Structure formats: structure tokens, C-alpha cells
Amino acid sequence: MTSANESGVRVSRVLPEAAWGTWQRLTGTMSQSHLAHAPEWATVIRQGYGHDPLYLAAEDDAGDLGLLPAFIVRRPLVGTIVTSMPFLDGGGPCACSAALASGLVRHLLVEAQREGANVVELRCAQRLEIAWEPMEHKVNMVLALPADAATLWGQLDRSVRNQVRKAERAGLSIEFGGTERLDEFYRFFTARMRDLGSPVHGREFFRATLDAFGNRARIAVVRKGQTSIGGLIALAFKDILAVPWASCAKEYFALCPNMLLYWETIRSGCRDGFQQFDFGRSTRGSGTYRFKRQWGAVESPLFWYTIPLGRRKRRPAGNGGRTATGLVGLWRHMPLSFTRRVGPRVRKYLVQ
């Protein structure tokens, strides 16, 4: 289906694989494009969780283009949601003009209603010219990278350098690799997510990510001697090196493994010519926010829109908050074997 509006914007639903070349070219050149706009996610999310893509393309009379990636997540009991993009920090329209962006959003709402969705979520790096107000409590934390890691080292706060040195004195070391290190990373990631009360992504989701991004994906593992004690996954997008997932074994926290893990990954980013290091999203003022700020990372705004469709009524925040807190506490006390087995089945429907 193709629609047009008074601004001369034509929008149509497309198959991700059919629009791959245009998608890659547009996201590679537009300043507002985010890692979440990378075309690889069309394959990753379908392969990892089986969700259906709802991808839109737009063009105006001047030949300018716009694209909007989204997925249909059909959730048991609570209903269908359309999200741009699930499991990621960003999304929303990637377009050359406000008219193209607005046209894409309007068409997405129509398509979402046709799919039976009761809500649409958009996670954007820019405020949209639409009637709905966004939440702005979450931000991306981004560090500018100089060409020389030694320059950055000299700019770091003394406490950061001291923690990195402490990890080195304790005999910690970092090794980089690819899919062959996935099991090491996943072992610690699943344990940490259980401790945080959060259902974990499935191993196949991460394998699909590594396969899709190829040599633009890397795993860093931190070791104490020959024992691996944590790791992270880093993904390259344009001139940005981003870390969406990281964790270390809590019994080694006193040795500062996270600090060495991030420093060596940042240093590799400088060496490989990246201009920015994206620590990922945090809630402003949270512990993860403070961790990222200590490196010198600065806020990059996020505008998260939740658009109800039809007659759906939003549940009062207080009830939802108490329920979520209770579930988090319950999950923390589940056996690790249970959370590894059941977590991915639950995480499939948790789009944030």
C-alpha cells in the first residue's frame, strides 16, 4: 500500500531485503541515523525472535528519501505493539525532512492499526513534529574519540586511570574476538541479568547479531589469569563504536574489570579510527549514567514516544511500577539455570 499527503510525500511498505541497498546508503550518510537504523537488524530480530518487520519507505516530489524501520511484536495477553526499534536504544524515522518524517509516522500508525496493534513506540534522537509528547528521561552517553588513545588517557579523570591501573596490577587482561567467544560472554551476561532481575536475551539473538554485523562486531573478554570473568559486545556503525551489552562477574568487581574492559575497547576504537564511542542509553542520574559520565561521555538526547491506538487506556503508572518491582525481585531469586532457559522466551516480548 502506498499513500500520499498534501506535502507530496509518498509512503509505502517495503520488504527489508528489497530496500537493503537504499537503506544502507541513506543511513550511512544521514547525520541523525542511529545504530538502530542499521539494516542488519531486519535479519537479526527476525532470526533471533521471529518478529515480523514493518518497514516503510518515503519519497517526496524533490526525490528526497526517508525510511522507518519497525517490528510487530504480538504479545500474549497484553496485545500487539509496533516498535521502532525493539531491544535497541533508537529508531524512528530516518528522513531528509520533517515532512518525510511526519509522513512516515502517520503511515506507520495506519499500518499498525491494520495489524491490530494497540500501541506504537518510537525511539528517536530528534524531537518529531507530531501531536504526541515524548518521554525524555533517558539519554545516550557518547564520548568523542581523538585519533591517539594517549591523548584521551591524559584527559581522563585521575580516578578512572587509577581504576584501570588497579585492574592491570591485579593481573587482569583483555582479549578480543568474534563468535568463538560468545559462550564466554553469555555465561556472565546471563548471570548478571538474573542478578539485576531482568530476563536475558537468547544466545541465538547474539549469534544472529554477530553473524549479521560480521567484521563490524567484536567481543572483548576480560580475564584473571586464564579465567574469564566478564565481557562485552561492541558494534561498529558509521564512525561510531557502540557497546550495547556488557557484564562482569560480581565477585570480581573489587578488581575493576569493567574499567579495564571499557578502556581497552575505547583504545581499540581510537586505533581503528572511530570518532565516537557510544556507551548506550541510561536513565539520567542512575548508576550506569554516572559510570559513563566518569569517562567524559556527554548526553545525547533520546525522545521516546508512546502512541496509543484506538480506545486503549494506559494503566496507571503506580500499579505498573509496583508490579514491575515485584517481578524484578522474584526473578532475582530464580535459579540461574531457570532464568537461562526461560529468560529468552520472556525477553522476546519485552521490547525495551
SEPA-91788 format. One record per residue (C-alpha): residue number from 0; residue in three letters; chain; x, y, z. Coordinates in pm, whole numbers, plus 50000, padded with zeros to 5 digits. Layout:
<nodes>
+-----+--------+--------+-------+-------+-------+
! num ! residu ! chaine !     u !     v !     w !
+-----+--------+--------+-------+-------+-------+
! NUM !    ala !      A !     X !     Y !     Z !
...
+-----+--------+--------+-------+-------+-------+
</nodes>
This chain:
<nodes>
+-----+--------+--------+-------+-------+-------+
! num ! residu ! chaine !     u !     v !     w !
+-----+--------+--------+-------+-------+-------+
!   0 !    met !      A ! 50000 ! 50000 ! 50000 !
!   1 !    thr !      A ! 50123 ! 50348 ! 49906 !
!   2 !    ser !      A ! 49983 ! 50671 ! 50049 !
!   3 !    ala !      A ! 50043 ! 51036 ! 49964 !
!   4 !    asn !      A ! 49967 ! 51355 ! 50157 !
!   5 !    glu !      A ! 49936 ! 51724 ! 50085 !
!   6 !    ser !      A ! 50313 ! 51769 ! 50116 !
!   7 !    gly !      A ! 50371 ! 51544 ! 49818 !
!   8 !    val !      A ! 50520 ! 51268 ! 50033 !
!   9 !    arg !      A ! 50459 ! 50913 ! 49911 !
!  10 !    val !      A ! 50497 ! 50632 ! 50164 !
!  11 !    ser !      A ! 50490 ! 50259 ! 50105 !
!  12 !    arg !      A ! 50556 ! 49942 ! 50300 !
!  13 !    val !      A ! 50867 ! 49759 ! 50180 !
!  14 !    leu !      A ! 51046 ! 49432 ! 50237 !
!  15 !    pro !      A ! 51374 ! 49500 ! 50421 !
!  16 !    glu !      A ! 51574 ! 49287 ! 50180 !
!  17 !    ala !      A ! 51431 ! 49473 ! 49880 !
!  18 !    ala !      A ! 51529 ! 49811 ! 50027 !
!  19 !    trp !      A ! 51867 ! 49697 ! 50164 !
!  20 !    gly !      A ! 52085 ! 49900 ! 49927 !
!  21 !    thr !      A ! 51888 ! 50222 ! 49968 !
!  22 !    trp !      A ! 51867 ! 50166 ! 50343 !
!  23 !    gln !      A ! 52240 ! 50116 ! 50381 !
!  24 !    arg !      A ! 52322 ! 50419 ! 50165 !
!  25 !    leu !      A ! 52078 ! 50651 ! 50343 !
!  26 !    thr !      A ! 52167 ! 50551 ! 50699 !
!  27 !    gly !      A ! 52537 ! 50571 ! 50614 !
!  28 !    thr !      A ! 52514 ! 50936 ! 50508 !
!  29 !    met !      A ! 52246 ! 51093 ! 50729 !
!  30 !    ser !      A ! 52365 ! 51257 ! 51049 !
!  31 !    gln !      A ! 52056 ! 51157 ! 51250 !
!  32 !    ser !      A ! 52083 ! 50785 ! 51174 !
!  33 !    his !      A ! 52149 ! 50564 ! 51477 !
!  34 !    leu !      A ! 52284 ! 50212 ! 51523 !
!  35 !    ala !      A ! 51919 ! 50104 ! 51547 !
!  36 !    his !      A ! 51874 ! 50211 ! 51182 !
!  37 !    ala !      A ! 52140 ! 49968 ! 51057 !
!  38 !    pro !      A ! 51977 ! 49734 ! 50803 !
!  39 !    glu !      A ! 52125 ! 49428 ! 50975 !
!  40 !    trp !      A ! 51859 ! 49441 ! 51248 !
!  41 !    ala !      A ! 51594 ! 49329 ! 50999 !
!  42 !    thr !      A ! 51771 ! 48994 ! 50983 !
!  43 !    val !      A ! 51876 ! 48979 ! 51348 !
!  44 !    ile !      A ! 51533 ! 49039 ! 51503 !
!  45 !    arg !      A ! 51351 ! 48807 ! 51265 !
!  46 !    gln !      A ! 51608 ! 48532 ! 51308 !
!  47 !    gly !      A ! 51651 ! 48579 ! 51683 !
!  48 !    tyr !      A ! 51285 ! 48613 ! 51782 !
!  49 !    gly !      A ! 51063 ! 48567 ! 51478 !
!  50 !    his !      A ! 50900 ! 48911 ! 51491 !
!  51 !    asp !      A ! 50761 ! 49048 ! 51165 !
!  52 !    pro !      A ! 50918 ! 49364 ! 51018 !
!  53 !    leu !      A ! 50707 ! 49669 ! 50933 !
!  54 !    tyr !      A ! 50947 ! 49876 ! 50722 !
!  55 !    leu !      A ! 50838 ! 50193 ! 50543 !
!  56 !    ala !      A ! 51000 ! 50397 ! 50266 !
!  57 !    ala !      A ! 50906 ! 50753 ! 50167 !
!  58 !    glu !      A ! 50989 ! 50988 ! 49882 !
!  59 !    asp !      A ! 50885 ! 51347 ! 49813 !
!  60 !    asp !      A ! 50845 ! 51543 ! 49491 !
!  61 !    ala !      A ! 51208 ! 51655 ! 49507 !
!  62 !    gly !      A ! 51328 ! 51294 ! 49515 !
!  63 !    asp !      A ! 51441 ! 51308 ! 49878 !
!  64 !    leu !      A ! 51406 ! 50984 ! 50072 !
!  65 !    gly !      A ! 51309 ! 50863 ! 50414 !
!  66 !    leu !      A ! 51291 ! 50525 ! 50586 !
!  67 !    leu !      A ! 51132 ! 50399 ! 50906 !
!  68 !    pro !      A ! 51216 ! 50054 ! 51048 !
!  69 !    ala !      A ! 50974 ! 49890 ! 51291 !
!  70 !    phe !      A ! 50868 ! 49547 ! 51411 !
!  71 !    ile !      A ! 50534 ! 49396 ! 51502 !
!  72 !    val !      A ! 50556 ! 49225 ! 51840 !
!  73 !    arg !      A ! 50249 ! 49010 ! 51907 !
!  74 !    arg !      A ! 50245 ! 48972 ! 52285 !
!  75 !    pro !      A ! 50026 ! 48716 ! 52462 !
!  76 !    leu !      A ! 49757 ! 48861 ! 52691 !
!  77 !    val !      A ! 49866 ! 49227 ! 52668 !
!  78 !    gly !      A ! 49824 ! 49272 ! 52292 !
!  79 !    thr !      A ! 50029 ! 49368 ! 51989 !
!  80 !    ile !      A ! 50278 ! 49653 ! 51987 !
!  81 !    val !      A ! 50465 ! 49809 ! 51693 !
!  82 !    thr !      A ! 50807 ! 49937 ! 51797 !
!  83 !    ser !      A ! 51084 ! 50127 ! 51624 !
!  84 !    met !      A ! 51308 ! 49965 ! 51728 !
!  85 !    pro !      A ! 51261 ! 49676 ! 51976 !
!  86 !    phe !      A ! 51555 ! 49588 ! 52207 !
!  87 !    leu !      A ! 51751 ! 49894 ! 52090 !
!  88 !    asp !      A ! 51805 ! 50250 ! 52213 !
!  89 !    gly !      A ! 51700 ! 50430 ! 51896 !
!  90 !    gly !      A ! 51475 ! 50409 ! 51595 !
!  91 !    gly !      A ! 51204 ! 50627 ! 51447 !
!  92 !    pro !      A ! 51213 ! 50786 ! 51103 !
!  93 !    cys !      A ! 51541 ! 50845 ! 50924 !
!  94 !    ala !      A ! 51449 ! 51115 ! 50675 !
!  95 !    cys !      A ! 51578 ! 51415 ! 50483 !
!  96 !    ser !      A ! 51300 ! 51648 ! 50601 !
!  97 !    ala !      A ! 51039 ! 51694 ! 50873 !
!  98 !    ala !      A ! 50764 ! 51639 ! 50613 !
!  99 !    leu !      A ! 50907 ! 51299 ! 50520 !
! 100 !    ala !      A ! 50944 ! 51204 ! 50887 !
! 101 !    ser !      A ! 50585 ! 51305 ! 50968 !
! 102 !    gly !      A ! 50453 ! 51121 ! 50663 !
! 103 !    leu !      A ! 50633 ! 50806 ! 50770 !
! 104 !    val !      A ! 50493 ! 50824 ! 51124 !
! 105 !    arg !      A ! 50136 ! 50881 ! 51000 !
! 106 !    his !      A ! 50162 ! 50584 ! 50768 !
! 107 !    leu !      A ! 50312 ! 50369 ! 51045 !
! 108 !    leu !      A ! 50009 ! 50439 ! 51265 !
! 109 !    val !      A ! 49776 ! 50330 ! 50984 !
! 110 !    glu !      A ! 49973 ! 50012 ! 50921 !
! 111 !    ala !      A ! 49994 ! 49938 ! 51294 !
! 112 !    gln !      A ! 49615 ! 49963 ! 51329 !
! 113 !    arg !      A ! 49575 ! 49734 ! 51032 !
! 114 !    glu !      A ! 49799 ! 49481 ! 51211 !
! 115 !    gly !      A ! 49582 ! 49501 ! 51523 !
! 116 !    ala !      A ! 49835 ! 49685 ! 51740 !
! 117 !    asn !      A ! 49712 ! 49878 ! 52041 !
! 118 !    val !      A ! 50021 ! 50096 ! 52076 !
! 119 !    val !      A ! 50313 ! 50231 ! 51871 !
! 120 !    glu !      A ! 50651 ! 50316 ! 52022 !
! 121 !    leu !      A ! 50912 ! 50538 ! 51859 !
! 122 !    arg !      A ! 51262 ! 50592 ! 51999 !
! 123 !    cys !      A ! 51417 ! 50892 ! 51832 !
! 124 !    ala !      A ! 51732 ! 51100 ! 51857 !
! 125 !    gln !      A ! 51534 ! 51405 ! 51740 !
! 126 !    arg !      A ! 51202 ! 51551 ! 51851 !
! 127 !    leu !      A ! 50930 ! 51479 ! 51597 !
! 128 !    glu !      A ! 50673 ! 51729 ! 51467 !
! 129 !    ile !      A ! 50379 ! 51519 ! 51582 !
! 130 !    ala !      A ! 50094 ! 51572 ! 51829 !
! 131 !    trp !      A ! 50231 ! 51340 ! 52100 !
! 132 !    glu !      A ! 50480 ! 51442 ! 52367 !
! 133 !    pro !      A ! 50783 ! 51220 ! 52428 !
! 134 !    met !      A ! 50949 ! 51096 ! 52745 !
! 135 !    glu !      A ! 51296 ! 51247 ! 52783 !
! 136 !    his !      A ! 51432 ! 51079 ! 53097 !
! 137 !    lys !      A ! 51670 ! 50853 ! 52904 !
! 138 !    val !      A ! 51980 ! 50970 ! 52717 !
! 139 !    asn !      A ! 52255 ! 50817 ! 52509 !
! 140 !    met !      A ! 52603 ! 50866 ! 52650 !
! 141 !    val !      A ! 52866 ! 50939 ! 52385 !
! 142 !    leu !      A ! 53240 ! 51000 ! 52414 !
! 143 !    ala !      A ! 53433 ! 51183 ! 52140 !
! 144 !    leu !      A ! 53746 ! 50988 ! 52044 !
! 145 !    pro !      A ! 54076 ! 51150 ! 51946 !
! 146 !    ala !      A ! 54300 ! 50982 ! 51691 !
! 147 !    asp !      A ! 54552 ! 50896 ! 51962 !
! 148 !    ala !      A ! 54444 ! 50695 ! 52266 !
! 149 !    ala !      A ! 54729 ! 50850 ! 52467 !
! 150 !    thr !      A ! 54563 ! 51190 ! 52427 !
! 151 !    leu !      A ! 54238 ! 51051 ! 52565 !
! 152 !    trp !      A ! 54420 ! 50880 ! 52852 !
! 153 !    gly !      A ! 54563 ! 51216 ! 52956 !
! 154 !    gln !      A ! 54214 ! 51369 ! 52952 !
! 155 !    leu !      A ! 54057 ! 51104 ! 53175 !
! 156 !    asp !      A ! 53980 ! 51175 ! 53537 !
! 157 !    arg !      A ! 54252 ! 51053 ! 53774 !
! 158 !    ser !      A ! 54013 ! 50813 ! 53947 !
! 159 !    val !      A ! 53938 ! 50644 ! 53613 !
! 160 !    arg !      A ! 54307 ! 50598 ! 53536 !
! 161 !    asn !      A ! 54369 ! 50464 ! 53886 !
! 162 !    gln !      A ! 54093 ! 50204 ! 53849 !
! 163 !    val !      A ! 54228 ! 50089 ! 53513 !
! 164 !    arg !      A ! 54577 ! 50056 ! 53665 !
! 165 !    lys !      A ! 54432 ! 49866 ! 53962 !
! 166 !    ala !      A ! 54282 ! 49611 ! 53722 !
! 167 !    glu !      A ! 54615 ! 49575 ! 53544 !
! 168 !    arg !      A ! 54805 ! 49530 ! 53871 !
! 169 !    ala !      A ! 54558 ! 49258 ! 53969 !
! 170 !    gly !      A ! 54665 ! 49062 ! 53662 !
! 171 !    leu !      A ! 54354 ! 49125 ! 53451 !
! 172 !    ser !      A ! 54388 ! 49122 ! 53074 !
! 173 !    ile !      A ! 54165 ! 49168 ! 52769 !
! 174 !    glu !      A ! 54125 ! 48950 ! 52460 !
! 175 !    phe !      A ! 53923 ! 49042 ! 52151 !
! 176 !    gly !      A ! 53748 ! 48800 ! 51921 !
! 177 !    gly !      A ! 53424 ! 48712 ! 51748 !
! 178 !    thr !      A ! 53164 ! 48438 ! 51763 !
! 179 !    glu !      A ! 53414 ! 48194 ! 51915 !
! 180 !    arg !      A ! 53397 ! 48399 ! 52238 !
! 181 !    leu !      A ! 53017 ! 48415 ! 52254 !
! 182 !    asp !      A ! 52978 ! 48137 ! 52511 !
! 183 !    glu !      A ! 53225 ! 48308 ! 52747 !
! 184 !    phe !      A ! 53041 ! 48640 ! 52719 !
! 185 !    tyr !      A ! 52699 ! 48479 ! 52750 !
! 186 !    arg !      A ! 52782 ! 48292 ! 53069 !
! 187 !    phe !      A ! 52850 ! 48614 ! 53257 !
! 188 !    phe !      A ! 52580 ! 48813 ! 53084 !
! 189 !    thr !      A ! 52307 ! 48569 ! 53186 !
! 190 !    ala !      A ! 52425 ! 48569 ! 53548 !
! 191 !    arg !      A ! 52439 ! 48948 ! 53566 !
! 192 !    met !      A ! 52094 ! 48990 ! 53410 !
! 193 !    arg !      A ! 51949 ! 48745 ! 53663 !
! 194 !    asp !      A ! 52107 ! 48946 ! 53946 !
! 195 !    leu !      A ! 51951 ! 49263 ! 53803 !
! 196 !    gly !      A ! 51610 ! 49096 ! 53781 !
! 197 !    ser !      A ! 51593 ! 49117 ! 53402 !
! 198 !    pro !      A ! 51513 ! 48831 ! 53161 !
! 199 !    val !      A ! 51810 ! 48773 ! 52932 !
! 200 !    his !      A ! 51833 ! 48773 ! 52553 !
! 201 !    gly !      A ! 51874 ! 48430 ! 52397 !
! 202 !    arg !      A ! 52213 ! 48312 ! 52277 !
! 203 !    glu !      A ! 52071 ! 48290 ! 51924 !
! 204 !    phe !      A ! 51987 ! 48661 ! 51929 !
! 205 !    phe !      A ! 52351 ! 48743 ! 51997 !
! 206 !    arg !      A ! 52474 ! 48488 ! 51744 !
! 207 !    ala !      A ! 52247 ! 48640 ! 51480 !
! 208 !    thr !      A ! 52384 ! 48986 ! 51569 !
! 209 !    leu !      A ! 52745 ! 48875 ! 51535 !
! 210 !    asp !      A ! 52675 ! 48695 ! 51208 !
! 211 !    ala !      A ! 52485 ! 48989 ! 51057 !
! 212 !    phe !      A ! 52741 ! 49256 ! 51150 !
! 213 !    gly !      A ! 53038 ! 49037 ! 51058 !
! 214 !    asn !      A ! 53371 ! 49215 ! 51095 !
! 215 !    arg !      A ! 53190 ! 49518 ! 51237 !
! 216 !    ala !      A ! 53116 ! 49320 ! 51555 !
! 217 !    arg !      A ! 53365 ! 49223 ! 51823 !
! 218 !    ile !      A ! 53359 ! 49056 ! 52163 !
! 219 !    ala !      A ! 53603 ! 49163 ! 52434 !
! 220 !    val !      A ! 53663 ! 48920 ! 52721 !
! 221 !    val !      A ! 53835 ! 49018 ! 53047 !
! 222 !    arg !      A ! 54041 ! 48750 ! 53223 !
! 223 !    lys !      A ! 54200 ! 48696 ! 53560 !
! 224 !    gly !      A ! 54491 ! 48477 ! 53462 !
! 225 !    gln !      A ! 54333 ! 48206 ! 53246 !
! 226 !    thr !      A ! 53985 ! 48255 ! 53395 !
! 227 !    ser !      A ! 53735 ! 48467 ! 53203 !
! 228 !    ile !      A ! 53538 ! 48695 ! 53435 !
! 229 !    gly !      A ! 53334 ! 48914 ! 53200 !
! 230 !    gly !      A ! 53292 ! 49059 ! 52855 !
! 231 !    leu !      A ! 53115 ! 49296 ! 52618 !
! 232 !    ile !      A ! 52986 ! 49311 ! 52263 !
! 233 !    ala !      A ! 53081 ! 49614 ! 52051 !
! 234 !    leu !      A ! 52923 ! 49703 ! 51716 !
! 235 !    ala !      A ! 53050 ! 49948 ! 51455 !
! 236 !    phe !      A ! 52811 ! 50187 ! 51279 !
! 237 !    lys !      A ! 52945 ! 50469 ! 51060 !
! 238 !    asp !      A ! 53223 ! 50635 ! 51262 !
! 239 !    ile !      A ! 53079 ! 50513 ! 51593 !
! 240 !    leu !      A ! 53181 ! 50216 ! 51807 !
! 241 !    ala !      A ! 52889 ! 50123 ! 52032 !
! 242 !    val !      A ! 52862 ! 49884 ! 52327 !
! 243 !    pro !      A ! 52502 ! 49768 ! 52373 !
! 244 !    trp !      A ! 52580 ! 49480 ! 52613 !
! 245 !    ala !      A ! 52845 ! 49429 ! 52882 !
! 246 !    ser !      A ! 52877 ! 49243 ! 53213 !
! 247 !    cys !      A ! 53131 ! 49111 ! 53459 !
! 248 !    ala !      A ! 53117 ! 48857 ! 53741 !
! 249 !    lys !      A ! 53017 ! 49043 ! 54057 !
! 250 !    glu !      A ! 53267 ! 48858 ! 54278 !
! 251 !    tyr !      A ! 53548 ! 49033 ! 54086 !
! 252 !    phe !      A ! 53403 ! 49386 ! 54098 !
! 253 !    ala !      A ! 53667 ! 49497 ! 54351 !
! 254 !    leu !      A ! 53935 ! 49442 ! 54085 !
! 255 !    cys !      A ! 53767 ! 49690 ! 53846 !
! 256 !    pro !      A ! 53727 ! 49452 ! 53549 !
! 257 !    asn !      A ! 53467 ! 49678 ! 53387 !
! 258 !    met !      A ! 53711 ! 49968 ! 53382 !
! 259 !    leu !      A ! 53981 ! 49771 ! 53200 !
! 260 !    leu !      A ! 53724 ! 49616 ! 52968 !
! 261 !    tyr !      A ! 53590 ! 49954 ! 52859 !
! 262 !    trp !      A ! 53931 ! 50121 ! 52843 !
! 263 !    glu !      A ! 54079 ! 49858 ! 52611 !
! 264 !    thr !      A ! 53767 ! 49870 ! 52390 !
! 265 !    ile !      A ! 53782 ! 50250 ! 52377 !
! 266 !    arg !      A ! 54154 ! 50234 ! 52299 !
! 267 !    ser !      A ! 54086 ! 49991 ! 52015 !
! 268 !    gly !      A ! 53826 ! 50235 ! 51884 !
! 269 !    cys !      A ! 54084 ! 50515 ! 51871 !
! 270 !    arg !      A ! 54332 ! 50285 ! 51698 !
! 271 !    asp !      A ! 54074 ! 50181 ! 51437 !
! 272 !    gly !      A ! 53979 ! 50540 ! 51353 !
! 273 !    phe !      A ! 53635 ! 50568 ! 51516 !
! 274 !    gln !      A ! 53536 ! 50921 ! 51611 !
! 275 !    gln !      A ! 53277 ! 50840 ! 51878 !
! 276 !    phe !      A ! 53227 ! 50575 ! 52145 !
! 277 !    asp !      A ! 52861 ! 50512 ! 52229 !
! 278 !    phe !      A ! 52813 ! 50373 ! 52580 !
! 279 !    gly !      A ! 52441 ! 50324 ! 52516 !
! 280 !    arg !      A ! 52138 ! 50458 ! 52695 !
! 281 !    ser !      A ! 52098 ! 50533 ! 53063 !
! 282 !    thr !      A ! 51838 ! 50693 ! 53283 !
! 283 !    arg !      A ! 51969 ! 51037 ! 53375 !
! 284 !    gly !      A ! 52121 ! 51027 ! 53726 !
! 285 !    ser !      A ! 52133 ! 50646 ! 53753 !
! 286 !    gly !      A ! 52436 ! 50438 ! 53848 !
! 287 !    thr !      A ! 52508 ! 50345 ! 53486 !
! 288 !    tyr !      A ! 52475 ! 50712 ! 53392 !
! 289 !    arg !      A ! 52741 ! 50806 ! 53649 !
! 290 !    phe !      A ! 52966 ! 50520 ! 53529 !
! 291 !    lys !      A ! 52958 ! 50657 ! 53175 !
! 292 !    arg !      A ! 52994 ! 51021 ! 53280 !
! 293 !    gln !      A ! 53322 ! 50946 ! 53460 !
! 294 !    trp !      A ! 53477 ! 50864 ! 53121 !
! 295 !    gly !      A ! 53386 ! 51208 ! 52991 !
! 296 !    ala !      A ! 53081 ! 51091 ! 52795 !
! 297 !    val !      A ! 52818 ! 51357 ! 52728 !
! 298 !    glu !      A ! 52443 ! 51329 ! 52691 !
! 299 !    ser !      A ! 52283 ! 51279 ! 52353 !
! 300 !    pro !      A ! 51905 ! 51324 ! 52383 !
! 301 !    leu !      A ! 51652 ! 51048 ! 52332 !
! 302 !    phe !      A ! 51284 ! 51115 ! 52265 !
! 303 !    trp !      A ! 51066 ! 50813 ! 52335 !
! 304 !    tyr !      A ! 50710 ! 50832 ! 52209 !
! 305 !    thr !      A ! 50427 ! 50603 ! 52318 !
! 306 !    ile !      A ! 50123 ! 50646 ! 52094 !
! 307 !    pro !      A ! 49805 ! 50458 ! 52196 !
! 308 !    leu !      A ! 49578 ! 50340 ! 51916 !
! 309 !    gly !      A ! 49202 ! 50301 ! 51926 !
! 310 !    arg !      A ! 49042 ! 50302 ! 52268 !
! 311 !    arg !      A ! 49334 ! 50157 ! 52459 !
! 312 !    lys !      A ! 49372 ! 50306 ! 52806 !
! 313 !    arg !      A ! 49711 ! 50328 ! 52969 !
! 314 !    arg !      A ! 49741 ! 50154 ! 53306 !
! 315 !    pro !      A ! 49813 ! 50392 ! 53593 !
! 316 !    ala !      A ! 50188 ! 50426 ! 53643 !
! 317 !    gly !      A ! 50173 ! 50345 ! 54014 !
! 318 !    asn !      A ! 50019 ! 50000 ! 53967 !
! 319 !    gly !      A ! 50257 ! 49914 ! 53685 !
! 320 !    gly !      A ! 50554 ! 50028 ! 53888 !
! 321 !    arg !      A ! 50465 ! 49810 ! 54187 !
! 322 !    thr !      A ! 50403 ! 49509 ! 53963 !
! 323 !    ala !      A ! 50735 ! 49554 ! 53781 !
! 324 !    thr !      A ! 50925 ! 49590 ! 54109 !
! 325 !    gly !      A ! 50771 ! 49270 ! 54239 !
! 326 !    leu !      A ! 50860 ! 49076 ! 53924 !
! 327 !    val !      A ! 51218 ! 49204 ! 53934 !
! 328 !    gly !      A ! 51255 ! 49086 ! 54293 !
! 329 !    leu !      A ! 51107 ! 48747 ! 54208 !
! 330 !    trp !      A ! 51335 ! 48699 ! 53906 !
! 331 !    arg !      A ! 51647 ! 48773 ! 54113 !
! 332 !    his !      A ! 51573 ! 48474 ! 54333 !
! 333 !    met !      A ! 51517 ! 48226 ! 54049 !
! 334 !    pro !      A ! 51782 ! 47957 ! 53985 !
! 335 !    leu !      A ! 52026 ! 48063 ! 53716 !
! 336 !    ser !      A ! 51951 ! 47750 ! 53512 !
! 337 !    phe !      A ! 51583 ! 47850 ! 53508 !
! 338 !    thr !      A ! 51648 ! 48210 ! 53403 !
! 339 !    arg !      A ! 51881 ! 48096 ! 53123 !
! 340 !    arg !      A ! 51616 ! 47861 ! 52990 !
! 341 !    val !      A ! 51305 ! 48073 ! 53036 !
! 342 !    gly !      A ! 51453 ! 48423 ! 53012 !
! 343 !    pro !      A ! 51474 ! 48438 ! 52630 !
! 344 !    arg !      A ! 51109 ! 48329 ! 52599 !
! 345 !    val !      A ! 51010 ! 48626 ! 52816 !
! 346 !    arg !      A ! 51264 ! 48869 ! 52670 !
! 347 !    lys !      A ! 51117 ! 48812 ! 52326 !
! 348 !    tyr !      A ! 50817 ! 49022 ! 52427 !
! 349 !    leu !      A ! 50998 ! 49285 ! 52636 !
! 350 !    val !      A ! 51076 ! 49539 ! 52366 !
! 351 !    gln !      A ! 51285 ! 49778 ! 52580 !
+-----+--------+--------+-------+-------+-------+
</nodes>
